[in-house]
Amino acid sequence: MVLLRAIQTQVQLCQSITIKIKGIEDYLQKEVKASQLVERRYRTLQAMIFEDYAEERINKEEYFFKKQKLIEKQKETKNYIFREKITREILIDFVKEVRVGEKNILEIRWNFKEP
């Protein structure tokens, strides 16, 4: 009986952790979608900068400077843009550590500062 109860407790713990991991995946899916919106914004900004250059509202140096700044900002989100599913690589990039504490409390330490 004691062994059976211990196994049942471990199964419940695993189910609880699975639910919490699903919550993490949902959160990260939202982050990926947000990154996709940012990518679209960068493309729009690049087109606007080129339009300014083509219509001579900015000179060649300004065009290349602004374009380079946008490219640098794009690189920050580029690794996550065209993915629809959370991969191990993304989890490793976002999640520093996951701990299961007392009463099955899941503690997540992110690789970035939370707001």
N, C-alpha and C positions, 0 to 999 in steps of 0.2 A: 503494500500500500504506500509506504513512504517513497519508494522508488518511482512508482506510478505518479504520485503527486509532484515529485521533483521534475519528472519529464513533462508533465502538463504545464508546470510553471515555466519551464524553458520554452515550450512551444508558444505559450502566451506572450512571453518576452519577445520571441522572434517575430510573432505577428505584429506586436506593437512597434517594433523597430521597422518592420516592412512598411507599415502605414506612415511612419514618420519619414522614412526615406522617400516614399511617394510624394510627401509634402515638399521635400527638398527638390525633387525632380520637377514638380509643378512650378515651384518658385523659379528654378533655373530656366524652365521653358519660357516663362514670362520674360526673363532677362534676355533670352535669345531673341524673342520677338521684338523687344525694345531695341536691341542692337540692330535688327534688320531695319527698323524705322530710322535709326540713326544713319545707317548706310544709305538709305534712299535720300535722306536729307543732304548727305555729303555729295551725292551725285547731282542733286539740284543746285547746291552751292557751286560746284565745279562748273556747271553749265552757265550759271549766272556770271561767274568770274570770266569765263570765256566770252560771254556776250558783251560784258563791259570792255574787254580787250578788243574784240572785233569791232565794236562801235566807237573805239578810241576814247572811252571814258577813263581808262587807265592805260599806262604805258607798259611796255614789254617787261620791264624789271618788276613792276608792281604785280603784273599777271603771274610771273613765275614765282615770286615771293608768296603770294596768296595761295597759289596752287600747291606749293611745297608744304605750307602750313596745313592745308586740308589733307594732304597725303599722310602727313605725320599723325594727324588725329585719327584718320581712318585705320591706320595700322594698329591702334589700340584696341579696336573692336573686330578687326578682320578675322581673327581666328575663330570667331563664334557665329559669324553671319549666316552662312548658308546651311546650317544644320537644323533639322527638324526634331531630332531626338538627342537627348542628353547622352553623351558618351563618357566613358571612364576618363578620358583626357580632360574633358570639361570639368567633371567633378574634381579631379586632381587640381586643376587650375583654380577653381573657386573655393573648395573646401580644404582647410588646413588639417582639421582634426574633428572626429566624431567620438564622443564619449557617452556611454550609457551609465547613468548614475543610479542612486538609490530611487526606489519606486519607479523604475523604468523611465526616468527622465533623460531625454536625449539632449546632449549639449553639443552644439555645432560651433566650431571656431572657423571663421571665414579667412580667406587669404586677402581680405580687403577690410577696410573700416566700414562698419555698419553706420548708417545715418542716425 
